[in-house]
């Protein structure tokens, strides 16, 4: 069985300090679904346009867990808040890991 990852990418210039409410509360929405934050940083491009300003990678035990977390009322409340602060949505993609 492989792990599943939710990969967030942003292209806005909003400082992380403006996202304090989201960043302070998102971890509590992830834990009930067995998820954990693997990475959160501004990317340092090796190739490509370098337009992405922030990337976050979350790991979940299954696609069902990742989708359950994303669709949960607790997380969707934060999505609405984040979207308002950023002025629009971010890109969120679900990718499967390589089976061990």
C-alpha positions in Angstrom: 0.0 0.0 0.0 1.3 3.5 -0.9 1.0 6.7 1.0 -1.0 9.6 -0.5 0.1 13.2 -0.5 -1.9 16.5 -0.8 0.4 19.0 -2.4 -0.5 22.7 -2.1 1.0 25.4 -4.2 0.5 29.1 -4.1 1.5 31.9 -6.5 0.4 34.9 -4.4 2.7 37.2 -2.4 0.6 37.1 0.9 3.0 36.9 3.9 2.6 33.9 6.2 1.8 36.3 9.0 -1.5 37.2 7.3 -2.4 33.5 7.4 -1.9 33.1 11.2 -5.4 31.8 11.8 -5.1 29.2 9.1 -1.6 28.0 10.0 -2.5 27.8 13.7 -5.6 25.7 13.2 -4.9 23.5 10.1 -2.9 20.9 12.1 -5.9 20.0 14.2 -7.9 19.2 11.1 -5.2 16.9 9.7 -4.5 14.7 12.7 -7.9 12.9 12.9 -7.2 11.6 9.3 -3.8 10.2 10.1 -2.1 13.0 8.2 1.0 14.9 8.8 2.9 17.9 7.4 6.0 16.9 5.6 7.1 20.2 4.1 6.1 23.9 4.1 8.4 26.4 2.5 9.1 28.8 -0.4 10.4 26.6 -3.2 13.9 27.2 -4.5 13.6 26.4 -8.2 16.0 24.2 -10.0 14.1 24.3 -13.2 11.0 26.0 -14.5 9.4 29.4 -14.1 9.7 29.7 -10.4 6.2 31.3 -10.1 5.2 29.2 -7.1 5.7 31.2 -3.9 4.9 28.5 -1.3 4.5 24.8 -1.2 3.1 22.5 1.4 3.1 18.7 1.3 0.8 16.6 3.6 1.0 12.8 3.9 -2.0 10.6 4.5 -2.3 6.8 4.9 -4.8 6.5 2.1 -6.6 8.5 -0.6 -9.8 8.0 1.4 -8.2 9.7 4.4 -6.8 12.6 2.3 -10.2 13.2 0.7 -12.0 12.8 4.0 -9.8 15.5 5.6 -10.1 17.8 2.6 -13.9 17.5 2.6 -14.3 17.7 6.4 -16.4 20.6 7.8 -13.5 21.7 10.0 -11.1 22.0 7.1 -13.6 23.5 4.7 -14.2 26.3 7.3 -10.4 27.1 7.0 -10.6 26.9 3.2 -13.2 29.6 3.2 -11.1 31.8 5.5 -7.9 31.2 3.5 -9.6 31.9 0.2 -10.9 35.2 1.5 -7.5 36.3 2.8 -5.7 35.2 -0.3 -8.3 36.6 -2.6 -8.8 33.2 -4.4 -8.1 29.5 -4.2 -4.7 27.8 -4.2 -3.8 24.7 -6.2 -4.3 21.5 -4.2 -3.4 18.1 -5.9 -3.6 14.6 -4.6 -0.7 12.3 -5.6 0.0 8.7 -4.8 3.3 7.6 -3.4 5.3 4.7 -4.8 4.3 1.4 -3.1 7.0 0.0 -0.8 
